[in-house]
Amino acid sequence: MSSPSNLTASHAFTGRGGTLSISSDGTTFTSVNGIKTVTFSAPKTSFADTTSLSTAGAVKTSLPTTIDPGTVTLAVIADQTDTGQLMLNSVFYSQTVLAVKVQYPVQVGMTTGLLRSFAAYVSTSGLANLSLDDAGSYNIDLQITGQITDTAGA
């Protein structure tokens, strides 16, 4: 049975095969294992109100000022032996800025996925939930500081 020639492969992907790694010195990166989801908030621009008494029609005018690059929430399955998870919880207390790399999975027809790099502070540190019928888990929040760099997959 042959397939129709007008069908193209989708470039949709799941998170399977994606990784997140962190570094306190920007050179030696440690993988954080047990991550279920990595959720980015949308970056947001702040605006100064430039409306004056002489603004036509009294319609509000604005000027862009600063950009908030957003946050990242990690939903993690707790592993008390994972070096990456231990490092995230440790730097929360020392307020150390981390270099973070999120490697997206490879898509159809590619050899590497998107690489998203940024600096961040741990803004919320987690403690694992205890449950009889589920794996211990917790969330960690990262506050991005500075610009995010995206390197396209190939």
C-alpha positions in Angstrom: 0.0 0.0 0.0 1.5 3.4 -1.0 1.0 6.6 0.9 -0.2 9.8 -0.7 2.6 12.0 -2.0 0.9 15.2 -0.9 1.2 14.5 2.8 4.0 16.2 4.7 5.5 15.3 8.1 4.3 17.3 11.1 6.8 19.3 13.0 4.9 18.9 16.2 6.7 17.2 19.1 6.4 16.0 22.7 8.8 16.6 25.4 10.3 13.1 25.3 14.0 13.4 24.9 14.2 17.0 26.1 16.6 17.9 28.9 17.3 20.8 31.3 20.7 21.4 32.6 22.1 24.0 35.0 25.5 25.6 35.8 26.7 27.9 38.4 29.9 28.8 36.4 28.5 28.8 32.9 30.9 26.1 31.7 30.1 22.8 33.6 26.5 21.9 33.2 24.6 19.4 35.4 21.5 17.6 34.1 18.3 17.9 36.2 16.6 14.5 36.1 13.0 13.6 36.9 11.4 16.6 35.2 7.9 16.0 34.0 7.2 19.4 32.5 9.0 22.7 31.8 6.5 25.6 31.5 7.6 29.0 30.3 5.5 32.1 31.1 5.2 34.6 28.4 7.7 37.5 28.4 6.0 40.9 29.0 6.8 44.5 28.1 6.1 47.3 30.6 4.9 50.6 29.2 5.1 54.2 30.4 2.0 56.3 30.0 2.9 59.2 27.7 -0.7 60.6 27.4 -0.8 64.4 28.0 -3.4 67.1 28.0 -2.6 67.8 24.3 -2.9 64.1 23.2 -5.4 64.0 20.3 -8.8 62.7 21.4 -7.5 62.0 24.9 -6.5 58.5 23.6 -3.9 56.9 25.8 -0.4 56.8 24.3 2.4 54.6 25.6 6.2 54.1 25.4 7.7 50.6 25.9 10.2 50.6 28.8 11.5 47.3 30.3 10.9 43.7 29.3 10.2 41.0 31.9 11.6 37.8 30.4 9.3 35.7 32.5 9.6 32.6 34.6 10.0 28.9 34.2 8.1 26.3 36.3 9.6 22.8 36.6 7.3 20.0 37.7 9.7 17.4 39.1 9.5 13.8 40.3 11.6 13.9 43.5 14.9 12.1 43.5 16.9 12.7 46.7 20.1 11.4 45.0 19.9 13.6 41.8 22.7 16.1 41.7 20.7 18.5 39.5 17.7 18.6 41.9 20.0 19.0 44.9 21.8 21.9 43.2 18.5 23.7 42.4 17.5 23.5 46.0 20.9 24.6 47.2 21.2 27.7 45.0 17.8 28.9 46.2 19.4 29.6 49.6 22.6 31.1 48.3 20.7 33.2 45.6 23.2 32.2 43.0 22.4 33.0 39.4 22.4 29.9 37.2 23.1 29.4 33.5 20.2 27.2 32.2 19.9 25.2 29.0 16.7 23.7 27.8 17.4 21.2 25.0 14.2 20.5 23.0 13.8 17.1 21.5 14.8 16.4 17.9 12.0 16.8 15.4 11.3 14.8 12.2 14.1 15.4 9.7 16.5 17.1 12.2 19.6 16.0 14.1 19.3 18.5 16.9 16.4 20.3 18.6 16.0 23.9 19.6 18.3 25.0 22.4 17.0 27.7 24.7 19.6 29.3 27.0 19.2 31.9 29.7 20.3 33.0 33.2 17.9 32.5 36.1 17.5 32.5 39.9 15.6 29.8 41.8 12.6 31.9 43.1 10.7 29.0 44.6 12.3 25.9 46.0 10.3 22.7 46.5 9.9 20.0 49.0 8.5 16.6 47.8 4.9 15.8 48.5 4.4 12.4 50.3 1.7 10.1 49.0 0.9 6.4 49.3 -0.3 6.1 45.7 1.9 8.5 43.7 5.5 9.4 43.3 6.8 12.2 45.4 6.9 15.4 43.4 7.3 19.1 43.7 7.6 22.3 41.6 10.5 24.7 41.3 10.2 28.2 39.9 13.0 30.0 38.0 13.0 33.8 37.5 14.7 34.5 34.2 17.1 37.4 34.3 18.3 38.9 31.0 17.5 37.9 27.5 16.7 34.3 26.4 18.8 33.0 23.5 17.3 30.5 21.1 19.5 28.4 18.9 17.6 26.7 16.1 17.8 23.0 15.7 19.3 21.6 12.5 
